[in-house]
Amino acid sequence: MNRSPMRLTAAQLHQRLIHAQAEAAKLEIELKRYKNDYHYNMIDQLQAENKQLQERLEQALNEKHKLSEELAEAKAKSFTNPPPPKEAAPAAGPEVKVQEEEHPSPKEKLQESTFYVAHRAAPHEPTSEMSPNWFSRNLLDRGRSKKE
């Protein structure tokens, strides 16, 4: 039944070639369907949502940092320019020195955060290099991470 390829006729070899090509085309179609499956598309959506949430977090941290700086400035001004003392107020006690708190920048806070992903801070490569589907992009990302 299984004769060696040397003993097959040209027509039989041609039939095997046609069968192999049809099988390859069938498997390519199956692979495309697998790549674009609902779950892989969901991963893309979740990654995009995660990126948006990280941007919102960074904006909120920047705003919080600005407000804390403004508050520190307002406190410093209130201690350097105290309101006029009331006439019935007793003598003031020893002056309390105001220590300026060092506020780390939002970027430093973000890098110290346990939820910060270091590879997100790396410069992104051009999007033209990215493949149109999740499966190919994931393979490319894995290849790049192994090189690093």
Backbone hydrogen bonds in HBPLUS format (Angstrom, degrees):
<---DONOR---> <-ACCEPTOR-->    atom                        ^
c    i                          cat <-CA-CA->   ^        H-A-AA   ^      H-
h    n   atom  resd res      DA  || num        DHA   H-A  angle D-A-AA Bond
n    s   type  num  typ     dist DA aas  dist angle  dist       angle   num
A0007-ARG N   A0004-SER O   3.01 MM   3  5.65 148.3  2.11 118.4 126.2     1
A0008-LEU N   A0005-PRO O   3.40 MM   3  5.22 155.8  2.46  95.5 102.4     2
A0013-LEU N   A0009-THR O   2.99 MM   4  6.29 160.6  2.03 153.0 158.4     3
A0014-HIS N   A0010-ALA O   2.93 MM   4  6.09 154.1  1.99 144.6 152.0     4
A0015-GLN N   A0011-ALA O   2.95 MM   4  6.19 150.7  2.04 142.6 150.3     5
A0016-ARG N   A0012-GLN O   2.99 MM   4  6.29 156.9  2.05 148.1 153.8     6
A0017-LEU N   A0013-LEU O   2.97 MM   4  6.22 154.0  2.04 147.1 154.2     7
A0018-ILE N   A0014-HIS O   2.98 MM   4  6.23 162.0  2.01 150.8 155.0     8
A0019-HIS N   A0015-GLN O   2.93 MM   4  6.13 159.9  1.97 149.3 155.1     9
A0020-ALA N   A0016-ARG O   2.89 MM   4  6.09 157.6  1.94 148.1 154.1    10
A0021-GLN N   A0017-LEU O   2.95 MM   4  6.18 158.3  2.00 151.4 157.1    11
A0022-ALA N   A0018-ILE O   2.98 MM   4  6.18 157.8  2.03 148.6 154.6    12
A0023-GLU N   A0019-HIS O   2.96 MM   4  6.16 157.0  2.01 147.4 153.9    13
A0024-ALA N   A0020-ALA O   2.93 MM   4  6.14 154.3  2.00 145.3 152.3    14
A0025-ALA N   A0021-GLN O   2.98 MM   4  6.21 159.1  2.02 148.6 153.7    15
A0026-LYS N   A0022-ALA O   2.96 MM   4  6.15 157.5  2.01 146.8 153.2    16
A0027-LEU N   A0023-GLU O   2.95 MM   4  6.19 155.9  2.01 147.3 153.6    17
A0028-GLU N   A0024-ALA O   2.93 MM   4  6.17 148.2  2.03 146.1 155.0    18
A0029-ILE N   A0025-ALA O   3.08 MM   4  6.34 157.0  2.13 148.7 153.7    19
A0030-GLU N   A0026-LYS O   3.08 MM   4  6.35 157.6  2.13 145.0 151.3    20
A0031-LEU N   A0027-LEU O   2.88 MM   4  6.07 150.8  1.96 143.6 151.7    21
A0032-LYS N   A0028-GLU O   2.97 MM   4  6.25 157.5  2.02 149.1 154.3    22
A0033-ARG N   A0029-ILE O   3.04 MM   4  6.30 158.6  2.09 148.5 154.2    23
A0034-TYR N   A0030-GLU O   2.96 MM   4  6.18 154.4  2.02 144.9 152.2    24
A0035-LYS N   A0031-LEU O   2.86 MM   4  6.09 158.4  1.91 152.2 158.0    25
A0036-ASN N   A0032-LYS O   3.12 MM   4  6.27 156.6  2.18 148.0 153.0    26
A0037-ASP N   A0034-TYR O   3.33 MM   3  5.22 157.9  2.38 109.3 108.2    27
A0040-TYR N   A0037-ASP O   3.18 MM   3  5.58 125.3  2.50 107.1 119.6    28
A0041-ASN N   A0037-ASP O   3.21 MM   4  6.57 156.8  2.27 152.6 159.5    29
A0042-MET N   A0038-TYR O   2.89 MM   4  6.15 145.9  2.01 146.2 156.5    30
A0043-ILE N   A0039-HIS O   3.07 MM   4  6.38 144.3  2.20 139.6 148.1    31
A0044-ASP N   A0040-TYR O   3.24 MM   4  6.62 155.6  2.31 144.8 149.6    32
A0045-GLN N   A0041-ASN O   3.07 MM   4  6.40 158.4  2.11 148.2 153.8    33
A0046-LEU N   A0042-MET O   2.90 MM   4  6.15 160.6  1.94 152.4 157.4    34
A0047-GLN N   A0043-ILE O   2.91 MM   4  6.12 154.7  1.98 150.7 157.6    35
A0048-ALA N   A0044-ASP O   3.00 MM   4  6.24 157.1  2.05 149.3 155.2    36
A0049-GLU N   A0045-GLN O   2.93 MM   4  6.18 159.2  1.97 149.3 155.3    37
A0050-ASN N   A0046-LEU O   2.85 MM   4  5.99 154.3  1.91 144.8 152.2    38
A0051-LYS N   A0047-GLN O   2.99 MM   4  6.22 154.7  2.06 145.0 151.1    39
A0052-GLN N   A0048-ALA O   3.06 MM   4  6.37 158.0  2.11 148.2 153.7    40
A0053-LEU N   A0049-GLU O   2.93 MM   4  6.20 159.7  1.98 151.3 156.8    41
A0054-GLN N   A0050-ASN O   2.92 MM   4  6.15 152.7  1.99 148.3 155.8    42
A0055-GLU N   A0051-LYS O   3.02 MM   4  6.28 151.9  2.10 146.3 153.7    43
A0056-ARG N   A0052-GLN O   2.96 MM   4  6.28 156.5  2.01 149.0 155.4    44
A0057-LEU N   A0053-LEU O   2.89 MM   4  6.11 153.8  1.96 145.2 152.7    45
A0058-GLU N   A0054-GLN O   2.95 MM   4  6.18 156.9  2.00 145.4 151.3    46
A0059-GLN N   A0055-GLU O   2.95 MM   4  6.23 155.6  2.02 147.8 154.5    47
A0060-ALA N   A0056-ARG O   2.89 MM   4  6.13 157.7  1.94 148.8 155.0    48
A0061-LEU N   A0057-LEU O   2.88 MM   4  6.14 155.1  1.95 149.5 156.4    49
A0062-ASN N   A0058-GLU O   2.93 MM   4  6.17 155.0  1.99 146.0 152.8    50
A0063-GLU N   A0059-GLN O   2.93 MM   4  6.19 160.6  1.97 150.3 155.4    51
A0064-LYS N   A0060-ALA O   2.89 MM   4  6.07 159.7  1.93 148.1 153.9    52
A0065-HIS N   A0061-LEU O   2.88 MM   4  6.04 155.8  1.94 146.0 152.7    53
A0066-LYS N   A0062-ASN O   2.95 MM   4  6.24 158.5  2.00 149.8 155.3    54
A0067-LEU N   A0063-GLU O   2.95 MM   4  6.21 163.1  1.98 151.9 156.3    55
A0068-SER N   A0064-LYS O   2.90 MM   4  6.13 156.1  1.96 149.0 155.6    56
A0069-GLU N   A0065-HIS O   2.97 MM   4  6.20 151.7  2.05 146.9 154.6    57
A0070-GLU N   A0066-LYS O   2.92 MM   4  6.20 158.8  1.96 150.9 156.9    58
A0071-LEU N   A0067-LEU O   2.90 MM   4  6.10 155.1  1.96 146.5 153.5    59
A0072-ALA N   A0068-SER O   2.94 MM   4  6.11 156.2  2.00 142.2 148.6    60
A0073-GLU N   A0069-GLU O   2.90 MM   4  6.16 156.3  1.96 149.0 155.6    61
A0074-ALA N   A0070-GLU O   2.88 MM   4  6.10 157.1  1.93 146.7 153.3    62
A0075-LYS N   A0071-LEU O   2.89 MM   4  6.15 157.1  1.95 150.1 156.1    63
A0076-ALA N   A0072-ALA O   2.93 MM   4  6.13 158.0  1.98 145.7 152.0    64
A0077-LYS N   A0073-GLU O   2.87 MM   4  6.11 157.2  1.92 150.4 156.6    65
A0078-SER N   A0074-ALA O   2.93 MM   4  6.12 152.7  2.01 143.7 151.4    66
A0079-PHE N   A0075-LYS O   3.03 MM   4  6.30 143.5  2.17 145.4 154.5    67
A0080-THR N   A0076-ALA O   2.97 MM   4  6.19 147.3  2.08 145.1 154.3    68
A0081-ASN N   A0077-LYS O   2.83 MM   4  5.84 155.2  1.89 150.2 156.3    69
A0089-ALA N   A0086-LYS O   3.27 MM   3  5.30 162.0  2.31 103.6 108.6    70
A0108-GLU N   A0105-SER O   3.01 MM   3  5.27 116.4  2.42 102.7 117.5    71
A0109-LYS N   A0105-SER O   3.00 MM   4  6.38 161.7  2.04 156.4 161.9    72
A0110-LEU N   A0106-PRO O   2.80 MM   4  5.96 155.0  1.86 146.0 153.3    73
A0111-GLN N   A0107-LYS O   2.90 MM   4  6.16 150.4  1.99 146.3 154.0    74
A0112-GLU N   A0108-GLU O   2.98 MM   4  6.19 142.9  2.12 145.1 155.1    75
A0113-SER N   A0109-LYS O   3.05 MM   4  6.19 124.4  2.37 138.5 152.5    76
A0113-SER N   A0110-LEU O   3.27 MM   3  5.12 140.5  2.43  92.2 103.2    77
A0116-TYR N   A0113-SER O   3.41 MM   3  5.42 163.6  2.44 100.1 104.8    78
A0120-ARG N   A0117-VAL O   3.11 MM   3  5.69 153.8  2.18 114.6 122.4    79
A0121-ALA N   A0118-ALA O   3.08 MM   3  5.63 146.4  2.20 113.5 121.8    80
A0122-ALA N   A0119-HIS O   3.39 MM   3  5.31 148.1  2.50  94.0 102.7    81
A0129-GLU N   A0126-PRO O   3.38 MM   3  5.99 155.1  2.44 110.0 115.6    82
A0130-MET N   A0127-THR O   3.00 MM   3  5.15 141.8  2.15 102.2 113.5    83
A0137-ARG N   A0133-ASN O   3.24 MM   4  6.46 166.7  2.26 152.3 156.4    84
A0138-ASN N   A0134-TRP O   2.82 MM   4  5.94 160.2  1.86 157.2 162.8    85
A0139-LEU N   A0135-PHE O   3.06 MM   4  6.33 156.2  2.12 146.7 152.6    86
A0140-LEU N   A0136-SER O   2.99 MM   4  6.26 158.4  2.03 150.5 156.3    87
A0141-ASP N   A0137-ARG O   2.86 MM   4  6.10 160.1  1.90 153.1 158.6    88
A0142-ARG N   A0138-ASN O   2.97 MM   4  6.17 158.2  2.02 148.6 154.2    89
A0143-GLY N   A0139-LEU O   3.03 MM   4  6.24 154.1  2.10 144.4 151.4    90
A0144-ARG N   A0140-LEU O   2.98 MM   4  6.27 154.2  2.04 149.6 156.5    91
A0145-SER N   A0141-ASP O   2.95 MM   4  6.17 158.7  2.00 150.1 155.8    92
A0146-LYS N   A0142-ARG O   3.09 MM   4  6.27 146.3  2.21 143.8 151.8    93
A0147-LYS N   A0143-GLY O   3.30 MM   4  6.53 144.2  2.44 138.4 147.0    94
A0147-LYS N   A0144-ARG O   3.16 MM   3  5.19 124.0  2.49  95.0 108.9    95
A0148-GLU N   A0144-ARG O   3.24 MM   4  6.57 145.2  2.37 145.5 154.1    96
